[in-house]
Amino acid sequence: MDTQQVFSDPFWPYLLAFLPPTYEELADQHHALQRCRKVPNAAALLRLILAYALTDLSLKDVAAWASAGHIAEISGPALFYRIRDAESWLSVLLAEVLTREVCVSLPAQRQVRLVDATVLTGPGATGTEWRVHTMVEPRTGRFCAVELTDASGGETFSRYPIQRDEIVLGDRGYAHARGIASVVNRHGQVVVRANPQAIRLCRPDRTIFSVLEKAEAIPVTGEWAWDILIPIPPDRPTRAHTWALSKASQWVPARIGGIRARSGEVIWVITTLPETEATMKQCLALYRTRWQVELVFKRLKSLLNFDALPSRQGPTARSWILGRLLAAALAQHLVHPAGAFSPWGYPLWE
């Protein structure tokens, strides 16, 4: 489904059904629509924002479209200020919509989540401009959490709303002690590819465990595993690997497994899942599903045209990107109106 359709007349009533019923009050609380003037309500404002975020129309053109469709009477400059002031409101709406994705999980069994980040850049960019951190449900490919940061926002498990008993999969960018501890402390579990140079590991007796020294033990085919402890750095920030193990704020029990790729490279995977629940073979097989998140990114970039992101670093930049992400979150409901919302395809709020 083309996301540009979500603000069109046939889909608009159904799209509003997926918003939290308090979206009008939220617009007032977050100062997006304190004075209506020529914009009659929050629904009209959201429709204007989506039209601007999902099309190539200028602010003046969106204002003309809104006037012709009897949606709102507003000028281009006035719309600029409305979009600029809607950033906080859009963030809350996106969080509310994605929270419903998390709530449909069955609490009686473990859920698997994939996390990763993708970079957004505009034409002529010399580096990262924006980074979108996402959590994805692997069976459906739907994303259930999103955070937008600038280039300084690094990858970490602590960004995501981890639920009890969830298993979170991440690549090497997430294999650092504090992030892993943040999942364990919220009663979740981790399966993450390890970068031996980026994380400090210890044996069960709390002496240094050298991953590179174990590489020769990995067979050509098959895996090998060891029990380890992950020392968590002290709360006061320190430079990596310069603090004494005796000052560790926490020790996280884990296992590390190695498997050799056909190229001969050893791939290291850390898991906090106990062996009574999953063998290392099962954990390695589970980690392979992490690649599904790459397909999700390709789909989102195609759906939202993020690969052709214009250079938007001004006051409306975050609102513009959040508008696209909100459209994608809503569109995925309209594409597959089934499951908990069958047969009519939209929720009924209390």
N, C-alpha and C positions, 0 to 999 in steps of 0.2 A: 504493500500500500504506500502511495506517495504521501509523505507527511504534509505536503501542501494542502491535502484534502481535509485535514482535521479541522480547519477553521471555516470550511465551506458549509453552506446551508444544510445539505443532507446529513452531515455528520455532527454538526454543532450541538444539537440537543443531547445526543448520546455522549459526546465528549464531556459535557458539563456534568453528566451523571457520575463520571469517574473522579471528579474533583471532590475534596472534602466538603460537606454541607456548610461549613463555616467559612468558605472562601471569601465571601463578601466581608465578614467581620475581620478576617485576617488581612484583607487589603487595607482596612482602616487602621488596624493595630500596627502594621508595618509601614504606614504613611505612604502607601501607593495611591490611595484615592480618598484623601481627607476631604477634598472639595470636588464634587462631581463636575460642576460647570457644564461643559458641552459633552462630557462622557457620562452617559446615564447611570452606569453601574460597573461593578468589577468584571462581570462577564464580558462586557463590551471592551473594557480595557485589555483583558487577556486576549481577546480576538484580534485587536489591533497589534498587540505585541507579537503574536504568532504570525500574523500576516507580514509583519516587517522582518521577523527572524527567518522565515521560511521561503521568502521570495527575493527577487532582485529589485523589488520596488524601493524607491526612495521614500523618505518620510513624507514628502509632499504627495507622492503617488498613493501611499497608504491612506493618507488623510482624504484624498479625493475618492478612493475606493470606498472608504467608510461612509462618506457623505452620500455617494450614489446608492449604497446599500442600506441607507437609513440606519446605520449602526451608531454613528457618532458624528458630530459636527466639530471638527478640530483642525487646527492649522498644523503644518509641518513642524515649526519651532515648538509649539505647545506639546506635540506628540513626543518630541525629543526629551523634554523634561519629564513627561509621564513615564517613558521607558527608563530613563535614568533613575527615577525614584522607585521603580518597581523591583529592583534587584533583590532586596530582602524578601519581599512577598513571593517572588518566583522561586527562591530557594526553599521557602517553607512549603509551597505547593508541590514542588518536585519531591521533597522529603515525604510528604503525606501520601502522594501517589505510590512511591516506591515502598513505603511501609506496608501498604496493602499487599504487595508482592511477597514480602517476608511473612506476613501473617497467614497466608494460605498453606504454609508448611505444616506437616503433621508432627506434633511435638513428641510423639511416641517413638520415632525413629530418627536416626542421624540424618542430617541434611548436608549435602556437599555444596560448597560455594567456591567459585573461582574469582580471584582478584588479580587485577593488573591495571596498568595505566597506559594511556596513549597520549601522544603529543599533538597539539594543534598549532600550526604556524600559518601565517599569511604570506602573500607574495613578497619576495625580496627579504624574507626574514633571515637573520644571521644566526639564529639559535632558537631554542624553545620559547614560545610566547605563552602558551597555556598547556596545562596538563590535566587530563580528565581521568580521575581514579574511579574505577568501576568494580562492583561486585556482581557476579553473574551466576544464575542458576543453570547448571550444565545440561540438564535434561531438555529444557525448553529454549535455552539461549537467551532468556530474558534477563535484563539487568535489574537488580533489586536494591542497589545503592550507588550513588554517584556523588563525588566531590570534585569541584572545580578549583584548581589552584594555579598560581603563576609558575614560572620556571623553578622557583625555589622550593616548591612543594615536593618532597621526596616520597618514594614508595615505602609504605609501612602498614603492617596489619592493624595498627592502632587507629587508623582512619575509619575503619569499617564497623558497622553495628553487629558485632558477633553475638549470636544467640547461644544459649546453653546447648551443649552436645553437637554443635555444628563442626564440620570438618572443613577447614579453609586451605585451599591450595594456592601456592604462589611460586613465582620464579625466583632467580637468584637475588633480585633487587629487594626481596622481602626477607631474606635469610639473615636477619640481625637479631641480637639477643632481646632487646627491649620490645620489638614488635612481636616476637614469639611469646614472650612473657605476657604481653597484653591479651593475647588470645587465651592462654592457659588460665590466667587470672579471671577471665570471664567464663570459665568452664567450657571452653571450646578446645578443639584439637587442630594441629597443624601438620600438613605435608608440604614441604618446601624444598626446592632445589638449593643446595648449599654452594657457596663460594668459599673454599677453604681459607682464602686469604682475608675474608671479610668477617669471619665469626670465630670467636674463641670457644674451643670445646675441651672438655675434660673427661677423664676416665671416672668410673664410679667412686674411686678413692680420692677424687678432686685433684689429680695431677694432670698436667697438660697431655691432651690426646692429639697426636700429629696425624692428620688425615693423609697427607702426602706420603708418609712412611708406609701407609697401609695399601697404597695403590697397587703394589706388585701382587698383593694377595687376591686381587679381583680376577676371576677366570675370564677366558675369552668369551664364554657364554655363561650366564648365570650370575648370581649376586652374592654378596657377602655383607654381613651386618654386625654392628657392635653396639653395646649399651654405652651411653654417654650421659654426661651432665652438661647443661648449658649454664655457665655463670652469668648472672645479670649484672651489668655495671652498676656501681653505686649511684644513688639518686643525683648527686652533684655531678654536673657534666664534666667528663674527662676525655682526653684524647684516646682514641682506640688503642688497645693493647698496652697502655701505660699504667694501668691501675693494678694493684696487687689482688690476687685471688681472694685473700683473706677479707677484702673489703666488699666482696660481692653482696648485693642486696637480696639475692634470691638464687636458688639452684633449681633448674627445671630438668626433671628426668626426661630423657629422649633416647632415640635410637638413630644411628646413621647407617645407611646402606649404600653400597657402591655397585654399579653395573657398567660394563664396558660397551661402548657403542662400536659399530662396525669399523669406524675410523680408528679405534684404539683408545679414544678418549674415555676417561672414567667420569661418569655422571654420579654425583653424590646427592642423596636425598635424605633430609632429616624429617623425622616424624615424632610427635609426642603421643601418638596412639600406642596404648599398651599392646604387647605381643599377644595377650590373651584375646584381644579384639581384632587384630589384623596382623598377619605376618608381613615381613618386609617385602615379599613378592607381591602381596596384595597392595601394599603401600606404593610400590613402584608402578604397578599397573594403574592404580588410582591417579598417580601424578600425571600419567600420560593424558588423562582427560583434560588437564589444564590447557592444552592446545586449543580446546574449544573456544576459549576466550579470544584467541586471535581471529577466529572466524566471526565472532560477535563484533569485534572492532571493524572488520572489513564490511560487515553488513551495516553497521551504524554509519561508517564514513560514506558508504554508498547511499544510504537512506537520507542522511543529513547533509551530504556534500561537504563533510568536514575536510576532505582532501583538497577542496578548493576554497578554503576559508579565506575570506577577504581580510585585509589588515585592519583590525578594529581594536585599537588600544585606547580609545577615548572613553568618555563617561558612560556610554551605553554598552561597552564591550561585554561585560559579564552578563547583563540582562539579555543581550542578543544570543550569547551561547546558551545560557540557561533556558531561554525560550525554545531553542532547538532541542535541547535535552528533554524538556518537559513534553514537547510534541512527540518525541520518540517514545517516551514512557506511556503516553496516552494512546499513541497509534498501535502499540503492541497489544493493547486491550481490544482495539477495534478490529485488528487483523484476525485474532483468534478469540471470538466471543464465546468461549466454552468454559468447561471446568466448573468452578464454583458459581459462575454467573449464567450457566445454561438454564433454560433454553432461550431466554430473551436477550442475553448478551450484555447486560449492564447491571450494576449493583443497585439495590434498594436500601437507602440509608434510613436508620431510625430517626 
